[in-house]
């Protein structure tokens, strides 16, 4: 039986950073990379294609850092 993929719907998901990150709050996952047991997500700023970085996908589960979807400041 094949192993269940971690974070199966990662690509295309939208996230809001609780604190501004590289000057932006809204991001989209554009790529994923499996490194052994770890899963990394490449995310880019929704309004600036030049702002891209990789992070451990587990960090997206920390509500103190990231919120799923795009949230307004009042929703946060």
mmCIF file of the N, C-alpha and C atoms, coordinates in Angstrom:
data_MODEL
# 
_entry.id   MODEL 
# 
loop_
_atom_site.group_PDB 
_atom_site.id 
_atom_site.type_symbol 
_atom_site.label_atom_id 
_atom_site.label_alt_id 
_atom_site.label_comp_id 
_atom_site.label_asym_id 
_atom_site.label_entity_id 
_atom_site.label_seq_id 
_atom_site.pdbx_PDB_ins_code 
_atom_site.Cartn_x 
_atom_site.Cartn_y 
_atom_site.Cartn_z 
_atom_site.occupancy 
_atom_site.B_iso_or_equiv 
_atom_site.pdbx_formal_charge 
_atom_site.auth_seq_id 
_atom_site.auth_comp_id 
_atom_site.auth_asym_id 
_atom_site.auth_atom_id 
_atom_site.pdbx_PDB_model_num 
ATOM 1   N N  . UNK A 1 1  ? 0.842   -1.182 0.000  1.00 0.00 ? 1  UNK A N  1 
ATOM 2   C CA . UNK A 1 1  ? 0.000   0.000  0.000  1.00 0.00 ? 1  UNK A CA 1 
ATOM 3   C C  . UNK A 1 1  ? 0.890   1.250  0.000  1.00 0.00 ? 1  UNK A C  1 
ATOM 4   N N  . UNK A 1 2  ? 0.654   2.194  -0.935 1.00 0.00 ? 2  UNK A N  1 
ATOM 5   C CA . UNK A 1 2  ? 1.510   3.384  -1.001 1.00 0.00 ? 2  UNK A CA 1 
ATOM 6   C C  . UNK A 1 2  ? 1.327   4.277  0.218  1.00 0.00 ? 2  UNK A C  1 
ATOM 7   N N  . UNK A 1 3  ? 2.411   5.012  0.535  1.00 0.00 ? 3  UNK A N  1 
ATOM 8   C CA . UNK A 1 3  ? 2.380   5.938  1.667  1.00 0.00 ? 3  UNK A CA 1 
ATOM 9   C C  . UNK A 1 3  ? 1.456   7.110  1.370  1.00 0.00 ? 3  UNK A C  1 
ATOM 10  N N  . UNK A 1 4  ? 0.737   7.551  2.386  1.00 0.00 ? 4  UNK A N  1 
ATOM 11  C CA . UNK A 1 4  ? -0.129  8.710  2.248  1.00 0.00 ? 4  UNK A CA 1 
ATOM 12  C C  . UNK A 1 4  ? 0.736   9.966  2.133  1.00 0.00 ? 4  UNK A C  1 
ATOM 13  N N  . UNK A 1 5  ? 0.439   10.804 1.146  1.00 0.00 ? 5  UNK A N  1 
ATOM 14  C CA . UNK A 1 5  ? 1.215   12.017 0.930  1.00 0.00 ? 5  UNK A CA 1 
ATOM 15  C C  . UNK A 1 5  ? 0.870   13.061 2.001  1.00 0.00 ? 5  UNK A C  1 
ATOM 16  N N  . UNK A 1 6  ? 1.917   13.656 2.589  1.00 0.00 ? 6  UNK A N  1 
ATOM 17  C CA . UNK A 1 6  ? 1.705   14.743 3.537  1.00 0.00 ? 6  UNK A CA 1 
ATOM 18  C C  . UNK A 1 6  ? 1.373   16.017 2.772  1.00 0.00 ? 6  UNK A C  1 
ATOM 19  N N  . UNK A 1 7  ? 0.453   16.791 3.275  1.00 0.00 ? 7  UNK A N  1 
ATOM 20  C CA . UNK A 1 7  ? 0.038   18.056 2.667  1.00 0.00 ? 7  UNK A CA 1 
ATOM 21  C C  . UNK A 1 7  ? -0.374  17.876 1.196  1.00 0.00 ? 7  UNK A C  1 
ATOM 22  N N  . UNK A 1 8  ? -1.387  17.049 0.922  1.00 0.00 ? 8  UNK A N  1 
ATOM 23  C CA . UNK A 1 8  ? -1.741  16.745 -0.467 1.00 0.00 ? 8  UNK A CA 1 
ATOM 24  C C  . UNK A 1 8  ? -2.286  17.936 -1.264 1.00 0.00 ? 8  UNK A C  1 
ATOM 25  N N  . UNK A 1 9  ? -2.877  18.922 -0.622 1.00 0.00 ? 9  UNK A N  1 
ATOM 26  C CA . UNK A 1 9  ? -3.469  20.056 -1.341 1.00 0.00 ? 9  UNK A CA 1 
ATOM 27  C C  . UNK A 1 9  ? -2.664  21.330 -1.143 1.00 0.00 ? 9  UNK A C  1 
ATOM 28  N N  . UNK A 1 10 ? -1.374  21.200 -1.033 1.00 0.00 ? 10 UNK A N  1 
ATOM 29  C CA . UNK A 1 10 ? -0.508  22.334 -0.712 1.00 0.00 ? 10 UNK A CA 1 
ATOM 30  C C  . UNK A 1 10 ? -0.407  23.330 -1.867 1.00 0.00 ? 10 UNK A C  1 
ATOM 31  N N  . UNK A 1 11 ? -0.134  22.852 -3.072 1.00 0.00 ? 11 UNK A N  1 
ATOM 32  C CA . UNK A 1 11 ? 0.071   23.754 -4.211 1.00 0.00 ? 11 UNK A CA 1 
ATOM 33  C C  . UNK A 1 11 ? -1.241  24.463 -4.536 1.00 0.00 ? 11 UNK A C  1 
ATOM 34  N N  . UNK A 1 12 ? -1.139  25.777 -4.679 1.00 0.00 ? 12 UNK A N  1 
ATOM 35  C CA . UNK A 1 12 ? -2.305  26.598 -4.978 1.00 0.00 ? 12 UNK A CA 1 
ATOM 36  C C  . UNK A 1 12 ? -3.019  27.118 -3.739 1.00 0.00 ? 12 UNK A C  1 
ATOM 37  N N  . UNK A 1 13 ? -2.623  26.637 -2.559 1.00 0.00 ? 13 UNK A N  1 
ATOM 38  C CA . UNK A 1 13 ? -3.296  27.108 -1.347 1.00 0.00 ? 13 UNK A CA 1 
ATOM 39  C C  . UNK A 1 13 ? -2.862  28.541 -1.031 1.00 0.00 ? 13 UNK A C  1 
ATOM 40  N N  . UNK A 1 14 ? -3.775  29.284 -0.404 1.00 0.00 ? 14 UNK A N  1 
ATOM 41  C CA . UNK A 1 14 ? -3.545  30.695 -0.088 1.00 0.00 ? 14 UNK A CA 1 
ATOM 42  C C  . UNK A 1 14 ? -3.369  30.853 1.412  1.00 0.00 ? 14 UNK A C  1 
ATOM 43  N N  . UNK A 1 15 ? -2.456  31.752 1.797  1.00 0.00 ? 15 UNK A N  1 
ATOM 44  C CA . UNK A 1 15 ? -2.111  31.944 3.207  1.00 0.00 ? 15 UNK A CA 1 
ATOM 45  C C  . UNK A 1 15 ? -1.931  33.415 3.512  1.00 0.00 ? 15 UNK A C  1 
ATOM 46  N N  . UNK A 1 16 ? -2.248  33.779 4.761  1.00 0.00 ? 16 UNK A N  1 
ATOM 47  C CA . UNK A 1 16 ? -2.018  35.123 5.258  1.00 0.00 ? 16 UNK A CA 1 
ATOM 48  C C  . UNK A 1 16 ? -0.995  35.045 6.377  1.00 0.00 ? 16 UNK A C  1 
ATOM 49  N N  . UNK A 1 17 ? 0.056   35.833 6.255  1.00 0.00 ? 17 UNK A N  1 
ATOM 50  C CA . UNK A 1 17 ? 1.067   35.904 7.311  1.00 0.00 ? 17 UNK A CA 1 
ATOM 51  C C  . UNK A 1 17 ? 0.544   36.815 8.421  1.00 0.00 ? 17 UNK A C  1 
ATOM 52  N N  . UNK A 1 18 ? 0.668   36.378 9.665  1.00 0.00 ? 18 UNK A N  1 
ATOM 53  C CA . UNK A 1 18 ? 0.213   37.178 10.794 1.00 0.00 ? 18 UNK A CA 1 
ATOM 54  C C  . UNK A 1 18 ? 1.034   38.460 10.882 1.00 0.00 ? 18 UNK A C  1 
ATOM 55  N N  . UNK A 1 19 ? 2.341   38.360 10.660 1.00 0.00 ? 19 UNK A N  1 
ATOM 56  C CA . UNK A 1 19 ? 3.235   39.523 10.605 1.00 0.00 ? 19 UNK A CA 1 
ATOM 57  C C  . UNK A 1 19 ? 3.658   39.727 9.152  1.00 0.00 ? 19 UNK A C  1 
ATOM 58  N N  . UNK A 1 20 ? 3.867   40.961 8.753  1.00 0.00 ? 20 UNK A N  1 
ATOM 59  C CA . UNK A 1 20 ? 4.344   41.212 7.391  1.00 0.00 ? 20 UNK A CA 1 
ATOM 60  C C  . UNK A 1 20 ? 5.612   40.415 7.140  1.00 0.00 ? 20 UNK A C  1 
ATOM 61  N N  . UNK A 1 21 ? 5.669   39.781 5.994  1.00 0.00 ? 21 UNK A N  1 
ATOM 62  C CA . UNK A 1 21 ? 6.822   38.981 5.603  1.00 0.00 ? 21 UNK A CA 1 
ATOM 63  C C  . UNK A 1 21 ? 7.336   39.520 4.272  1.00 0.00 ? 21 UNK A C  1 
ATOM 64  N N  . UNK A 1 22 ? 8.539   40.029 4.261  1.00 0.00 ? 22 UNK A N  1 
ATOM 65  C CA . UNK A 1 22 ? 9.126   40.674 3.081  1.00 0.00 ? 22 UNK A CA 1 
ATOM 66  C C  . UNK A 1 22 ? 8.201   41.770 2.550  1.00 0.00 ? 22 UNK A C  1 
ATOM 67  N N  . UNK A 1 23 ? 7.495   42.438 3.462  1.00 0.00 ? 23 UNK A N  1 
ATOM 68  C CA . UNK A 1 23 ? 6.631   43.554 3.093  1.00 0.00 ? 23 UNK A CA 1 
ATOM 69  C C  . UNK A 1 23 ? 5.221   43.169 2.687  1.00 0.00 ? 23 UNK A C  1 
ATOM 70  N N  . UNK A 1 24 ? 4.877   41.895 2.733  1.00 0.00 ? 24 UNK A N  1 
ATOM 71  C CA . UNK A 1 24 ? 3.556   41.424 2.284  1.00 0.00 ? 24 UNK A CA 1 
ATOM 72  C C  . UNK A 1 24 ? 2.917   40.515 3.324  1.00 0.00 ? 24 UNK A C  1 
ATOM 73  N N  . UNK A 1 25 ? 1.602   40.329 3.191  1.00 0.00 ? 25 UNK A N  1 
ATOM 74  C CA . UNK A 1 25 ? 0.869   39.416 4.074  1.00 0.00 ? 25 UNK A CA 1 
ATOM 75  C C  . UNK A 1 25 ? 0.208   38.258 3.323  1.00 0.00 ? 25 UNK A C  1 
ATOM 76  N N  . UNK A 1 26 ? -0.170  38.456 2.073  1.00 0.00 ? 26 UNK A N  1 
ATOM 77  C CA . UNK A 1 26 ? -0.903  37.425 1.330  1.00 0.00 ? 26 UNK A CA 1 
ATOM 78  C C  . UNK A 1 26 ? 0.025   36.665 0.389  1.00 0.00 ? 26 UNK A C  1 
ATOM 79  N N  . UNK A 1 27 ? -0.041  35.318 0.497  1.00 0.00 ? 27 UNK A N  1 
ATOM 80  C CA . UNK A 1 27 ? 0.866   34.453 -0.252 1.00 0.00 ? 27 UNK A CA 1 
ATOM 81  C C  . UNK A 1 27 ? 0.117   33.272 -0.865 1.00 0.00 ? 27 UNK A C  1 
ATOM 82  N N  . UNK A 1 28 ? 0.728   32.691 -1.902 1.00 0.00 ? 28 UNK A N  1 
ATOM 83  C CA . UNK A 1 28 ? 0.206   31.497 -2.568 1.00 0.00 ? 28 UNK A CA 1 
ATOM 84  C C  . UNK A 1 28 ? 1.338   30.484 -2.652 1.00 0.00 ? 28 UNK A C  1 
ATOM 85  N N  . UNK A 1 29 ? 1.025   29.216 -2.395 1.00 0.00 ? 29 UNK A N  1 
ATOM 86  C CA . UNK A 1 29 ? 2.022   28.150 -2.536 1.00 0.00 ? 29 UNK A CA 1 
ATOM 87  C C  . UNK A 1 29 ? 2.120   27.799 -4.017 1.00 0.00 ? 29 UNK A C  1 
ATOM 88  N N  . UNK A 1 30 ? 3.329   27.878 -4.571 1.00 0.00 ? 30 UNK A N  1 
ATOM 89  C CA . UNK A 1 30 ? 3.523   27.627 -5.999 1.00 0.00 ? 30 UNK A CA 1 
ATOM 90  C C  . UNK A 1 30 ? 4.309   26.347 -6.281 1.00 0.00 ? 30 UNK A C  1 
ATOM 91  N N  . UNK A 1 31 ? 4.937   25.776 -5.260 1.00 0.00 ? 31 UNK A N  1 
ATOM 92  C CA . UNK A 1 31 ? 5.735   24.572 -5.489 1.00 0.00 ? 31 UNK A CA 1 
ATOM 93  C C  . UNK A 1 31 ? 5.900   23.838 -4.162 1.00 0.00 ? 31 UNK A C  1 
ATOM 94  N N  . UNK A 1 32 ? 6.214   22.571 -4.237 1.00 0.00 ? 32 UNK A N  1 
ATOM 95  C CA . UNK A 1 32 ? 6.498   21.772 -3.043 1.00 0.00 ? 32 UNK A CA 1 
ATOM 96  C C  . UNK A 1 32 ? 7.714   20.900 -3.305 1.00 0.00 ? 32 UNK A C  1 
ATOM 97  N N  . UNK A 1 33 ? 8.400   20.545 -2.223 1.00 0.00 ? 33 UNK A N  1 
ATOM 98  C CA . UNK A 1 33 ? 9.587   19.698 -2.347 1.00 0.00 ? 33 UNK A CA 1 
ATOM 99  C C  . UNK A 1 33 ? 9.607   18.766 -1.144 1.00 0.00 ? 33 UNK A C  1 
ATOM 100 N N  . UNK A 1 34 ? 9.788   17.478 -1.406 1.00 0.00 ? 34 UNK A N  1 
ATOM 101 C CA . UNK A 1 34 ? 9.923   16.490 -0.338 1.00 0.00 ? 34 UNK A CA 1 
ATOM 102 C C  . UNK A 1 34 ? 11.404  16.237 -0.107 1.00 0.00 ? 34 UNK A C  1 
ATOM 103 N N  . UNK A 1 35 ? 11.823  16.402 1.130  1.00 0.00 ? 35 UNK A N  1 
ATOM 104 C CA . UNK A 1 35 ? 13.215  16.135 1.525  1.00 0.00 ? 35 UNK A CA 1 
ATOM 105 C C  . UNK A 1 35 ? 13.161  15.106 2.645  1.00 0.00 ? 35 UNK A C  1 
ATOM 106 N N  . UNK A 1 36 ? 13.175  13.841 2.284  1.00 0.00 ? 36 UNK A N  1 
ATOM 107 C CA . UNK A 1 36 ? 13.045  12.788 3.287  1.00 0.00 ? 36 UNK A CA 1 
ATOM 108 C C  . UNK A 1 36 ? 11.678  12.859 3.930  1.00 0.00 ? 36 UNK A C  1 
ATOM 109 N N  . UNK A 1 37 ? 11.639  13.017 5.246  1.00 0.00 ? 37 UNK A N  1 
ATOM 110 C CA . UNK A 1 37 ? 10.369  13.109 5.974  1.00 0.00 ? 37 UNK A CA 1 
ATOM 111 C C  . UNK A 1 37 ? 9.785   14.524 5.960  1.00 0.00 ? 37 UNK A C  1 
ATOM 112 N N  . UNK A 1 38 ? 10.562  15.507 5.526  1.00 0.00 ? 38 UNK A N  1 
ATOM 113 C CA . UNK A 1 38 ? 10.120  16.898 5.541  1.00 0.00 ? 38 UNK A CA 1 
ATOM 114 C C  . UNK A 1 38 ? 9.481   17.301 4.226  1.00 0.00 ? 38 UNK A C  1 
ATOM 115 N N  . UNK A 1 39 ? 8.526   18.205 4.314  1.00 0.00 ? 39 UNK A N  1 
ATOM 116 C CA . UNK A 1 39 ? 7.883   18.776 3.124  1.00 0.00 ? 39 UNK A CA 1 
ATOM 117 C C  . UNK A 1 39 ? 8.109   20.280 3.180  1.00 0.00 ? 39 UNK A C  1 
ATOM 118 N N  . UNK A 1 40 ? 8.604   20.836 2.092  1.00 0.00 ? 40 UNK A N  1 
ATOM 119 C CA . UNK A 1 40 ? 8.837   22.272 2.000  1.00 0.00 ? 40 UNK A CA 1 
ATOM 120 C C  . UNK A 1 40 ? 7.890   22.867 0.965  1.00 0.00 ? 40 UNK A C  1 
ATOM 121 N N  . UNK A 1 41 ? 7.467   24.097 1.227  1.00 0.00 ? 41 UNK A N  1 
ATOM 122 C CA . UNK A 1 41 ? 6.580   24.813 0.317  1.00 0.00 ? 41 UNK A CA 1 
ATOM 123 C C  . UNK A 1 41 ? 7.288   26.066 -0.174 1.00 0.00 ? 41 UNK A C  1 
ATOM 124 N N  . UNK A 1 42 ? 7.225   26.293 -1.488 1.00 0.00 ? 42 UNK A N  1 
ATOM 125 C CA . UNK A 1 42 ? 7.714   27.564 -2.036 1.00 0.00 ? 42 UNK A CA 1 
ATOM 126 C C  . UNK A 1 42 ? 6.497   28.467 -2.143 1.00 0.00 ? 42 UNK A C  1 
ATOM 127 N N  . UNK A 1 43 ? 6.566   29.599 -1.472 1.00 0.00 ? 43 UNK A N  1 
ATOM 128 C CA . UNK A 1 43 ? 5.435   30.510 -1.526 1.00 0.00 ? 43 UNK A CA 1 
ATOM 129 C C  . UNK A 1 43 ? 5.878   31.833 -2.130 1.00 0.00 ? 43 UNK A C  1 
ATOM 130 N N  . UNK A 1 44 ? 4.916   32.485 -2.801 1.00 0.00 ? 44 UNK A N  1 
ATOM 131 C CA . UNK A 1 44 ? 5.206   33.789 -3.397 1.00 0.00 ? 44 UNK A CA 1 
ATOM 132 C C  . UNK A 1 44 ? 4.145   34.773 -2.948 1.00 0.00 ? 44 UNK A C  1 
ATOM 133 N N  . UNK A 1 45 ? 4.530   36.021 -2.873 1.00 0.00 ? 45 UNK A N  1 
ATOM 134 C CA . UNK A 1 45 ? 3.592   37.074 -2.508 1.00 0.00 ? 45 UNK A CA 1 
ATOM 135 C C  . UNK A 1 45 ? 2.540   37.196 -3.606 1.00 0.00 ? 45 UNK A C  1 
ATOM 136 N N  . UNK A 1 46 ? 1.299   37.376 -3.208 1.00 0.00 ? 46 UNK A N  1 
ATOM 137 C CA . UNK A 1 46 ? 0.209   37.455 -4.170 1.00 0.00 ? 46 UNK A CA 1 
ATOM 138 C C  . UNK A 1 46 ? 0.349   38.664 -5.097 1.00 0.00 ? 46 UNK A C  1 
ATOM 139 N N  . UNK A 1 47 ? 0.923   39.748 -4.598 1.00 0.00 ? 47 UNK A N  1 
ATOM 140 C CA . UNK A 1 47 ? 1.010   40.984 -5.377 1.00 0.00 ? 47 UNK A CA 1 
ATOM 141 C C  . UNK A 1 47 ? 2.391   41.254 -5.973 1.00 0.00 ? 47 UNK A C  1 
ATOM 142 N N  . UNK A 1 48 ? 3.359   40.392 -5.692 1.00 0.00 ? 48 UNK A N  1 
ATOM 143 C CA . UNK A 1 48 ? 4.727   40.641 -6.165 1.00 0.00 ? 48 UNK A CA 1 
ATOM 144 C C  . UNK A 1 48 ? 5.399   39.300 -6.472 1.00 0.00 ? 48 UNK A C  1 
ATOM 145 N N  . UNK A 1 49 ? 5.474   38.962 -7.753 1.00 0.00 ? 49 UNK A N  1 
ATOM 146 C CA . UNK A 1 49 ? 6.057   37.679 -8.165 1.00 0.00 ? 49 UNK A CA 1 
ATOM 147 C C  . UNK A 1 49 ? 7.532   37.541 -7.804 1.00 0.00 ? 49 UNK A C  1 
ATOM 148 N N  . UNK A 1 50 ? 8.219   38.650 -7.538 1.00 0.00 ? 50 UNK A N  1 
ATOM 149 C CA . UNK A 1 50 ? 9.644   38.563 -7.225 1.00 0.00 ? 50 UNK A CA 1 
ATOM 150 C C  . UNK A 1 50 ? 9.892   38.135 -5.780 1.00 0.00 ? 50 UNK A C  1 
ATOM 151 N N  . UNK A 1 51 ? 8.866   38.165 -4.942 1.00 0.00 ? 51 UNK A N  1 
ATOM 152 C CA . UNK A 1 51 ? 9.016   37.768 -3.536 1.00 0.00 ? 51 UNK A CA 1 
ATOM 153 C C  . UNK A 1 51 ? 8.626   36.299 -3.414 1.00 0.00 ? 51 UNK A C  1 
ATOM 154 N N  . UNK A 1 52 ? 9.645   35.439 -3.329 1.00 0.00 ? 52 UNK A N  1 
ATOM 155 C CA . UNK A 1 52 ? 9.449   33.995 -3.215 1.00 0.00 ? 52 UNK A CA 1 
ATOM 156 C C  . UNK A 1 52 ? 10.417  33.452 -2.185 1.00 0.00 ? 52 UNK A C  1 
ATOM 157 N N  . UNK A 1 53 ? 9.962   32.451 -1.422 1.00 0.00 ? 53 UNK A N  1 
ATOM 158 C CA . UNK A 1 53 ? 10.857  31.794 -0.480 1.00 0.00 ? 53 UNK A CA 1 
ATOM 159 C C  . UNK A 1 53 ? 10.307  30.426 -0.127 1.00 0.00 ? 53 UNK A C  1 
ATOM 160 N N  . UNK A 1 54 ? 11.190  29.574 0.389  1.00 0.00 ? 54 UNK A N  1 
ATOM 161 C CA . UNK A 1 54 ? 10.839  28.221 0.812  1.00 0.00 ? 54 UNK A CA 1 
ATOM 162 C C  . UNK A 1 54 ? 10.694  28.192 2.322  1.00 0.00 ? 54 UNK A C  1 
ATOM 163 N N  . UNK A 1 55 ? 9.729   27.421 2.816  1.00 0.00 ? 55 UNK A N  1 
ATOM 164 C CA . UNK A 1 55 ? 9.621   27.202 4.242  1.00 0.00 ? 55 UNK A CA 1 
ATOM 165 C C  . UNK A 1 55 ? 9.095   25.802 4.496  1.00 0.00 ? 55 UNK A C  1 
ATOM 166 N N  . UNK A 1 56 ? 9.375   25.303 5.682  1.00 0.00 ? 56 UNK A N  1 
ATOM 167 C CA . UNK A 1 56 ? 8.875   24.000 6.084  1.00 0.00 ? 56 UNK A CA 1 
ATOM 168 C C  . UNK A 1 56 ? 7.351   24.091 6.127  1.00 0.00 ? 56 UNK A C  1 
ATOM 169 N N  . UNK A 1 57 ? 6.662   23.180 5.450  1.00 0.00 ? 57 UNK A N  1 
ATOM 170 C CA . UNK A 1 57 ? 5.207   23.232 5.367  1.00 0.00 ? 57 UNK A CA 1 
ATOM 171 C C  . UNK A 1 57 ? 4.552   23.108 6.741  1.00 0.00 ? 57 UNK A C  1 
ATOM 172 N N  . UNK A 1 58 ? 5.238   22.496 7.705  1.00 0.00 ? 58 UNK A N  1 
ATOM 173 C CA . UNK A 1 58 ? 4.683   22.410 9.060  1.00 0.00 ? 58 UNK A CA 1 
ATOM 174 C C  . UNK A 1 58 ? 4.478   23.793 9.670  1.00 0.00 ? 58 UNK A C  1 
ATOM 175 N N  . UNK A 1 59 ? 5.275   24.764 9.258  1.00 0.00 ? 59 UNK A N  1 
ATOM 176 C CA . UNK A 1 59 ? 5.134   26.123 9.790  1.00 0.00 ? 59 UNK A CA 1 
ATOM 177 C C  . UNK A 1 59 ? 3.773   26.717 9.440  1.00 0.00 ? 59 UNK A C  1 
ATOM 178 N N  . UNK A 1 60 ? 3.183   26.279 8.329  1.00 0.00 ? 60 UNK A N  1 
ATOM 179 C CA . UNK A 1 60 ? 1.881   26.798 7.930  1.00 0.00 ? 60 UNK A CA 1 
ATOM 180 C C  . UNK A 1 60 ? 0.771   26.377 8.887  1.00 0.00 ? 60 UNK A C  1 
ATOM 181 N N  . UNK A 1 61 ? 1.014   25.341 9.677  1.00 0.00 ? 61 UNK A N  1 
ATOM 182 C CA . UNK A 1 61 ? 0.021   24.895 10.660 1.00 0.00 ? 61 UNK A CA 1 
ATOM 183 C C  . UNK A 1 61 ? 0.039   25.729 11.937 1.00 0.00 ? 61 UNK A C  1 
ATOM 184 N N  . UNK A 1 62 ? 1.056   26.556 12.111 1.00 0.00 ? 62 UNK A N  1 
ATOM 185 C CA . UNK A 1 62 ? 1.174   27.386 13.322 1.00 0.00 ? 62 UNK A CA 1 
ATOM 186 C C  . UNK A 1 62 ? 0.344   28.656 13.143 1.00 0.00 ? 62 UNK A C  1 
ATOM 187 N N  . UNK A 1 63 ? -0.781  28.729 13.839 1.00 0.00 ? 63 UNK A N  1 
ATOM 188 C CA . UNK A 1 63 ? -1.685  29.871 13.696 1.00 0.00 ? 63 UNK A CA 1 
ATOM 189 C C  . UNK A 1 63 ? -1.091  31.168 14.245 1.00 0.00 ? 63 UNK A C  1 
ATOM 190 N N  . UNK A 1 64 ? -0.021  31.055 15.006 1.00 0.00 ? 64 UNK A N  1 
ATOM 191 C CA . UNK A 1 64 ? 0.644   32.271 15.465 1.00 0.00 ? 64 UNK A CA 1 
ATOM 192 C C  . UNK A 1 64 ? 1.468   32.907 14.341 1.00 0.00 ? 64 UNK A C  1 
ATOM 193 N N  . UNK A 1 65 ? 1.699   32.150 13.257 1.00 0.00 ? 65 UNK A N  1 
ATOM 194 C CA . UNK A 1 65 ? 2.485   32.652 12.126 1.00 0.00 ? 65 UNK A CA 1 
ATOM 195 C C  . UNK A 1 65 ? 1.659   32.799 10.848 1.00 0.00 ? 65 UNK A C  1 
ATOM 196 N N  . UNK A 1 66 ? 0.803   31.808 10.548 1.00 0.00 ? 66 UNK A N  1 
ATOM 197 C CA . UNK A 1 66 ? 0.076   31.750 9.279  1.00 0.00 ? 66 UNK A CA 1 
ATOM 198 C C  . UNK A 1 66 ? -1.390  31.425 9.500  1.00 0.00 ? 66 UNK A C  1 
ATOM 199 N N  . UNK A 1 67 ? -2.254  32.057 8.694  1.00 0.00 ? 67 UNK A N  1 
ATOM 200 C CA . UNK A 1 67 ? -3.678  31.765 8.703  1.00 0.00 ? 67 UNK A CA 1 
ATOM 201 C C  . UNK A 1 67 ? -4.082  31.281 7.312  1.00 0.00 ? 67 UNK A C  1 
ATOM 202 N N  . UNK A 1 68 ? -4.903  30.241 7.218  1.00 0.00 ? 68 UNK A N  1 
ATOM 203 C CA . UNK A 1 68 ? -5.320  29.752 5.888  1.00 0.00 ? 68 UNK A CA 1 
ATOM 204 C C  . UNK A 1 68 ? -6.227  30.761 5.204  1.00 0.00 ? 68 UNK A C  1 
ATOM 205 N N  . UNK A 1 69 ? -6.077  30.870 3.893  1.00 0.00 ? 69 UNK A N  1 
ATOM 206 C CA . UNK A 1 69 ? -6.862  31.824 3.115  1.00 0.00 ? 69 UNK A CA 1 
ATOM 207 C C  . UNK A 1 69 ? -6.275  33.217 3.214  1.00 0.00 ? 69 UNK A C  1 
ATOM 208 N N  . UNK A 1 70 ? -6.941  34.149 2.565  1.00 0.00 ? 70 UNK A N  1 
ATOM 209 C CA . UNK A 1 70 ? -6.513  35.538 2.622  1.00 0.00 ? 70 UNK A CA 1 
ATOM 210 C C  . UNK A 1 70 ? -7.443  36.267 3.566  1.00 0.00 ? 70 UNK A C  1 
ATOM 211 N N  . UNK A 1 71 ? -6.893  36.810 4.637  1.00 0.00 ? 71 UNK A N  1 
ATOM 212 C CA . UNK A 1 71 ? -7.664  37.488 5.673  1.00 0.00 ? 71 UNK A CA 1 
ATOM 213 C C  . UNK A 1 71 ? -7.372  38.986 5.636  1.00 0.00 ? 71 UNK A C  1 
ATOM 214 N N  . UNK A 1 72 ? -8.385  39.773 5.977  1.00 0.00 ? 72 UNK A N  1 
ATOM 215 C CA . UNK A 1 72 ? -8.175  41.217 6.124  1.00 0.00 ? 72 UNK A CA 1 
ATOM 216 C C  . UNK A 1 72 ? -7.628  41.463 7.523  1.00 0.00 ? 72 UNK A C  1 
ATOM 217 N N  . UNK A 1 73 ? -7.129  42.650 7.761  1.00 0.00 ? 73 UNK A N  1 
ATOM 218 C CA . UNK A 1 73 ? -6.598  42.987 9.081  1.00 0.00 ? 73 UNK A CA 1 
ATOM 219 C C  . UNK A 1 73 ? -7.683  42.876 10.156 1.00 0.00 ? 73 UNK A C  1 
ATOM 220 N N  . UNK A 1 74 ? -8.902  43.228 9.820  1.00 0.00 ? 74 UNK A N  1 
ATOM 221 C CA . UNK A 1 74 ? -9.983  43.145 10.805 1.00 0.00 ? 74 UNK A CA 1 
ATOM 222 C C  . UNK A 1 74 ? -10.361 41.696 11.090 1.00 0.00 ? 74 UNK A C  1 
ATOM 223 N N  . UNK A 1 75 ? -10.193 40.797 10.134 1.00 0.00 ? 75 UNK A N  1 
ATOM 224 C CA . UNK A 1 75 ? -10.490 39.376 10.355 1.00 0.00 ? 75 UNK A CA 1 
ATOM 225 C C  . UNK A 1 75 ? -9.410  38.706 11.211 1.00 0.00 ? 75 UNK A C  1 
ATOM 226 N N  . UNK A 1 76 ? -8.226  39.276 11.234 1.00 0.00 ? 76 UNK A N  1 
ATOM 227 C CA . UNK A 1 76 ? -7.128  38.696 11.981 1.00 0.00 ? 76 UNK A CA 1 
ATOM 228 C C  . UNK A 1 76 ? -7.299  39.064 13.437 1.00 0.00 ? 76 UNK A C  1 
# 
